[in-house]
């Protein structure tokens, strides 16, 4: 009994730290933009610094069920790595040039609703009445939040919000498409392969469009790139995996709502971002709606 309670306590701590660390990414991206670095170069720093660790994991951890893996499975990994990490990250970094870090995190937070919609669209998985109301509630909260922000920052917020929405859609597509592959490879192995593919895509993108001035930035840019790789990518991914192992996916999903809240707090202190009362109300609506969708989806399974 004591061991079980202790494991749950550790799992809760791991979940909290994992979610909070993930939420630092947007803040660090916004800080880096103050040094006039473009989004492709910054993304290359983030992915490039993390690449050696993912290569090590890919070589160290072998697939769980290698006999079940076919050539087409690796083709799917390439596609999902392109969509789920390269495109999602690219749209995310582009969008952060136009909107606040707190709003970015809020839009990304709605990805469970997009997963439900994509599953219905492509796999005809039925959406329950309660899920429908939860999704409508979520998007109502987004509209309330953005309507208030447009009055403050202008219509450029809409373009930034659209880019972040594309990031959420591509990431949701990655989750929907990867469900049947992860049991074959394992979570760490699959993630490592997909991240390696994504890094290669970013490198190719930079090679085509970059200005090849990787050594001409202030040291703060490299420090933030390394910090994003370690503290907003690698470490939280392991913490979340360990938390899910101890708590289960359903229990862990409860802590997901900490993401937008922690980003708002961090952005307040490090970026001097302010959130109006109406925006906070909209964010609470979104958090409630997404939480309802997540819980209903887990129960349905």
Secondary structure as UniProt FT lines:
FT   HELIX           2..22
FT   HELIX           24..33
FT   TURN            34..36
FT   HELIX           39..60
FT   TURN            64..65
FT   HELIX           66..68
FT   HELIX           71..81
FT   HELIX           82..87
FT   HELIX           88..95
FT   TURN            96..98
FT   HELIX           101..108
FT   TURN            109..110
FT   HELIX           111..123
FT   HELIX           129..153
FT   HELIX           156..185
FT   HELIX           187..209
FT   TURN            214..215
FT   HELIX           219..229
FT   HELIX           230..234
FT   HELIX           235..247
FT   HELIX           249..253
FT   HELIX           254..257
FT   HELIX           258..270
FT   HELIX           277..300
//
